[in-house]
Amino acid sequence: MEQIPEINVYFILLTFAVSFAACFFSSLSGGGAGLILLPVLLFTGLPFINALASHKLAVGFIGIGSTTRYAQEKLIDWKVFWWTAIIGLPFVVFGTRFAASIPEEIMKPLVGGVILGMVAVSLLKKQISKKFDPKKLSKKVLLIGTLLFVPAAFYSGWISAGSGVFTTFIYLWLLKYDQLHATAMTLAANGIFWNGVGAAAHIFMGHVVWSLAPGLILGAILGSYYGASVGIKKGNKFLRFMFLGTAGITGTLLLLPTILKYIAGTA
C-alpha cells in the first residue's frame, strides 16, 4: 500500500492555493477543475486514490461558492436545478460503484471525441451561447434531457474529467441557455449534488486525507465564488472563449493517450 507523504503547513497551503485556482477557473469555464487539481495532487506524492478523493472533496464544495454568487444575480432556474440534480444523483452513485467494471480505455477516448465534436459544432454555429432564450420544460425536452443527463451523471461518478463540460453543452444546445446561464446551472446543480455524492462516496470508503480537507474546502468555496463574480462581470463572450478552450483541452487530453498508443502500435 502506498504511503501518504508527511502533511505539514506548507502542504496544506499548497492544496488551498491549487484548490482555489482550479475552482476559480472551473467557475469561469463550466468545468475543468480536474485538469488543474488532480495532476498537482498526484505530483505531491499522494497515492492515486487519496488524490482522487481529495479532488472530489474540493469539487464537492465548488457549487456552494458559485451558486451563492449566481443566485444573487438570479441566474439559477430552480426548476431545472432540481430536475438535473434528482435525475443525475442515482447514476452518479452507479458510476462510482461500478467504475471498475467498465474499461476506462474505451470510455475516455469516446467522451473525448464527443467533446471535441461539440466544440467543432459550437465554433461553426456562432449563435450558440450568445442569446438566452430558454425552452420550456415540455415532455419532449424532459425526455431528451433525461436521456442526455443520465450518461453524463454516470460518467461524473466514474471518471469525472470533462463531465462539467458535457453538461454545460446540454444546457446550451437543448435548453437554449446563453453561456452565463449554462455555466451557472452546471456549477450549481452538478457542483452541489453530483460532485457532492462523489465526495461522500470517497468519505464513506475512507479515502479522504482529513488534514488536507480545510484547505481544499476553503479554496474551493472562495475560488468558485470569486470565479463566478469575474464571469458575471466579463459576460458571455469571455465565458464562451474560456468554455470552448477548456472543452478543447479536455477532449484532447482524454483522446491523446489512445492516439499515442495507436501511433506506437503502428510504428
C-alpha positions as CSV (number, residue, x, y, z in Angstrom):
1,M,0.0,0.0,0.0
2,E,1.3,3.4,-1.0
3,Q,2.3,5.7,1.9
4,I,0.8,9.2,2.3
5,P,3.5,11.9,2.4
6,E,4.0,14.0,5.5
7,I,1.3,16.6,5.8
8,N,2.7,19.9,7.1
9,V,1.5,23.6,6.9
10,Y,3.2,24.1,3.5
11,F,1.4,21.1,2.1
12,I,-1.9,22.5,3.3
13,L,-1.2,26.0,1.9
14,L,-0.3,24.4,-1.4
15,T,-3.6,22.4,-1.6
16,F,-5.5,25.6,-0.6
17,A,-3.9,27.6,-3.4
18,V,-4.4,24.9,-6.0
19,S,-8.0,24.2,-5.0
20,F,-8.7,28.0,-5.2
21,A,-7.1,28.2,-8.7
22,A,-8.8,25.1,-10.0
23,C,-12.3,26.1,-8.8
24,F,-11.8,29.8,-9.8
25,F,-11.0,28.6,-13.4
26,S,-13.8,26.0,-13.4
27,S,-16.4,28.7,-12.4
28,L,-15.4,30.6,-15.5
29,S,-15.5,27.7,-17.9
30,G,-18.2,25.5,-16.6
31,G,-15.8,22.6,-15.8
32,G,-12.2,21.7,-15.9
33,A,-11.1,21.7,-12.2
34,G,-9.7,18.2,-12.6
35,L,-7.3,19.4,-15.2
36,I,-5.5,21.5,-12.6
37,L,-6.2,20.0,-9.2
38,L,-5.8,16.2,-9.7
39,P,-2.4,16.4,-11.5
40,V,-0.9,18.7,-8.8
41,L,-2.2,16.4,-6.0
42,L,-0.6,13.4,-7.7
43,F,2.6,15.4,-8.2
44,T,2.8,15.9,-4.4
45,G,3.1,12.2,-3.9
46,L,-0.4,11.4,-2.7
47,P,-1.5,7.9,-3.7
48,F,-3.9,8.0,-6.6
49,I,-7.0,7.0,-4.7
50,N,-6.2,9.7,-2.0
51,A,-5.5,12.3,-4.6
52,L,-8.8,11.5,-6.4
53,A,-10.7,11.6,-3.1
54,S,-9.1,15.0,-2.3
55,H,-10.1,16.3,-5.7
56,K,-13.6,15.1,-5.3
57,L,-13.8,16.7,-1.8
58,A,-12.8,20.0,-3.2
59,V,-15.1,20.0,-6.2
60,G,-17.9,18.8,-3.9
61,F,-17.8,22.3,-2.5
62,I,-17.4,24.2,-5.7
63,G,-21.1,24.6,-6.1
64,I,-21.5,26.4,-2.8
65,G,-19.4,29.4,-3.6
66,S,-20.5,29.7,-7.2
67,T,-24.2,29.1,-6.5
68,T,-24.2,31.7,-3.8
69,R,-22.9,34.3,-6.3
70,Y,-25.1,33.2,-9.2
71,A,-28.2,33.2,-7.0
72,Q,-27.5,36.8,-6.0
73,E,-27.8,37.7,-9.7
74,K,-30.9,35.5,-10.2
75,L,-29.1,33.3,-12.8
76,I,-30.4,30.0,-11.4
77,D,-33.6,28.4,-12.8
78,W,-34.6,26.4,-9.7
79,K,-37.0,24.0,-11.6
80,V,-34.1,22.9,-13.9
81,F,-31.8,22.9,-10.9
82,W,-33.8,20.3,-9.1
83,W,-34.6,18.3,-12.2
84,T,-30.9,18.0,-13.1
85,A,-29.9,17.2,-9.6
86,I,-32.5,14.5,-8.9
87,I,-32.2,12.8,-12.4
88,G,-28.4,12.6,-12.0
89,L,-27.9,11.5,-8.4
90,P,-28.6,7.8,-8.7
91,F,-26.5,7.5,-11.8
92,V,-23.6,9.3,-10.1
93,V,-23.8,6.6,-7.5
94,F,-23.9,3.8,-10.1
95,G,-20.9,5.4,-11.9
96,T,-18.9,5.4,-8.6
97,R,-20.0,1.9,-7.7
98,F,-19.4,0.1,-11.0
99,A,-16.3,2.1,-12.1
100,A,-14.0,-0.9,-12.1
101,S,-16.3,-3.0,-14.4
102,I,-16.2,-0.6,-17.4
103,P,-13.0,-0.4,-19.5
104,E,-11.6,3.1,-19.0
105,E,-9.5,2.9,-22.1
106,I,-12.8,2.7,-24.1
107,M,-14.8,5.4,-22.4
108,K,-12.1,8.1,-22.1
109,P,-11.4,8.5,-25.9
110,L,-15.1,8.1,-26.6
111,V,-16.0,11.0,-24.4
112,G,-13.0,13.0,-25.6
113,G,-14.2,12.6,-29.2
114,V,-17.7,13.6,-28.3
115,I,-16.5,16.8,-26.6
116,L,-14.2,17.8,-29.5
117,G,-17.2,17.2,-31.8
118,M,-19.3,19.5,-29.7
119,V,-16.5,22.2,-29.8
120,A,-16.4,22.0,-33.6
121,V,-20.2,22.4,-34.0
122,S,-20.2,25.3,-31.5
123,L,-17.5,27.1,-33.5
124,L,-19.4,26.6,-36.7
125,K,-22.7,27.7,-35.1
126,K,-21.7,31.0,-33.7
127,Q,-25.1,31.9,-32.4
128,I,-24.9,29.2,-29.7
129,S,-24.4,30.7,-26.3
130,K,-24.9,34.3,-27.3
131,K,-28.7,34.6,-26.6
132,F,-30.6,33.5,-23.6
133,D,-33.9,32.1,-25.0
134,P,-34.7,29.1,-22.7
135,K,-37.0,26.4,-23.8
136,K,-40.0,25.4,-21.7
137,L,-39.7,22.0,-19.9
138,S,-42.1,20.2,-22.2
139,K,-42.4,16.4,-22.2
140,K,-40.1,16.2,-25.2
141,V,-37.4,18.4,-23.6
142,L,-37.6,16.5,-20.3
143,L,-37.3,13.1,-22.1
144,I,-34.3,14.2,-24.3
145,G,-32.7,16.0,-21.4
146,T,-33.0,12.9,-19.1
147,L,-31.5,10.7,-21.8
148,L,-28.5,13.1,-22.0
149,F,-28.1,13.8,-18.3
150,V,-28.1,10.1,-17.3
151,P,-24.8,9.1,-19.1
152,A,-23.3,12.5,-18.1
153,A,-24.1,11.7,-14.4
154,F,-22.8,8.2,-14.7
155,Y,-19.6,9.5,-16.2
156,S,-19.3,12.1,-13.5
157,G,-19.4,9.5,-10.8
158,W,-16.9,7.3,-12.6
159,I,-14.1,9.3,-14.3
160,S,-15.3,12.9,-13.7
161,A,-12.9,14.7,-16.1
162,G,-15.0,16.6,-18.6
163,S,-18.3,15.9,-17.0
164,G,-19.0,19.6,-16.3
165,V,-18.1,20.5,-19.9
166,F,-20.5,17.9,-21.2
167,T,-23.5,19.1,-19.0
168,T,-22.8,22.7,-20.0
169,F,-23.2,21.7,-23.6
170,I,-26.6,20.2,-22.8
171,Y,-27.8,23.4,-21.2
172,L,-26.6,25.3,-24.3
173,W,-27.9,23.1,-27.0
174,L,-31.1,21.6,-25.5
175,L,-32.4,24.3,-23.2
176,K,-31.0,27.2,-25.3
177,Y,-29.2,29.0,-22.5
178,D,-26.6,31.5,-23.1
179,Q,-23.1,30.8,-21.8
180,L,-23.5,32.6,-18.5
181,H,-26.7,30.8,-17.5
182,A,-25.4,27.4,-18.7
183,T,-22.2,27.9,-16.6
184,A,-24.3,28.9,-13.6
185,M,-26.5,25.9,-13.9
186,T,-23.6,23.4,-14.3
187,L,-21.8,24.8,-11.3
188,A,-25.0,24.8,-9.2
189,A,-26.8,21.6,-9.8
190,N,-23.8,19.5,-10.8
191,G,-21.4,21.2,-8.4
192,I,-23.6,20.8,-5.3
193,F,-25.3,17.4,-5.9
194,W,-23.3,15.4,-8.4
195,N,-19.8,16.2,-7.1
196,G,-21.2,16.1,-3.5
197,V,-22.3,12.5,-4.0
198,G,-18.8,11.6,-5.4
199,A,-17.2,13.2,-2.4
200,A,-19.5,11.4,0.1
201,A,-18.7,8.1,-1.6
202,H,-14.9,8.6,-1.0
203,I,-15.6,9.7,2.6
204,F,-17.6,6.5,3.2
205,M,-14.8,4.4,1.7
206,G,-12.2,6.1,3.9
207,H,-10.1,7.6,1.1
208,V,-10.1,11.3,2.3
209,V,-6.9,12.7,4.0
210,W,-8.7,14.8,6.6
211,S,-5.7,17.0,7.4
212,L,-6.0,18.4,3.8
213,A,-9.7,19.0,4.0
214,P,-9.8,22.5,5.5
215,G,-7.5,24.0,2.8
216,L,-9.3,22.1,-0.1
217,I,-12.7,23.1,1.1
218,L,-11.9,26.8,1.8
219,G,-10.0,27.1,-1.5
220,A,-13.0,25.6,-3.4
221,I,-15.6,27.8,-1.8
222,L,-13.6,31.1,-2.2
223,G,-12.3,30.2,-5.7
224,S,-15.7,29.3,-7.1
225,Y,-17.3,32.4,-5.5
226,Y,-14.7,34.9,-7.0
227,G,-14.6,33.0,-10.3
228,A,-18.4,33.3,-10.6
229,S,-18.1,37.1,-9.8
230,V,-15.5,37.6,-12.6
231,G,-17.6,35.6,-15.0
232,I,-20.7,37.7,-14.3
233,K,-18.7,40.9,-14.8
234,K,-16.9,39.7,-18.0
235,G,-20.1,38.3,-19.7
236,N,-20.9,35.8,-22.4
237,K,-18.2,36.5,-24.9
238,F,-15.4,35.9,-22.4
239,L,-17.1,32.9,-20.9
240,R,-17.6,31.3,-24.3
241,F,-13.9,31.7,-25.0
242,M,-13.0,30.1,-21.7
243,F,-15.5,27.3,-22.1
244,L,-14.5,26.3,-25.6
245,G,-10.9,26.5,-24.7
246,T,-11.3,24.2,-21.7
247,A,-13.6,21.9,-23.7
248,G,-10.9,21.6,-26.4
249,I,-8.1,20.9,-23.9
250,T,-10.3,18.3,-22.0
251,G,-11.3,16.5,-25.1
252,T,-7.7,16.4,-26.4
253,L,-6.3,15.1,-23.1
254,L,-9.0,12.3,-23.0
255,L,-8.3,11.3,-26.6
256,L,-4.5,11.7,-26.7
257,P,-3.4,8.5,-24.9
258,T,-5.4,6.4,-27.4
259,I,-3.9,8.3,-30.3
260,L,-0.3,7.9,-29.0
261,K,-0.9,4.2,-28.3
262,Y,-2.2,3.7,-31.8
263,I,0.8,5.5,-33.3
264,A,3.2,3.4,-31.2
265,G,1.4,0.2,-32.2
266,T,1.7,1.1,-35.9
267,A,5.3,2.3,-35.8
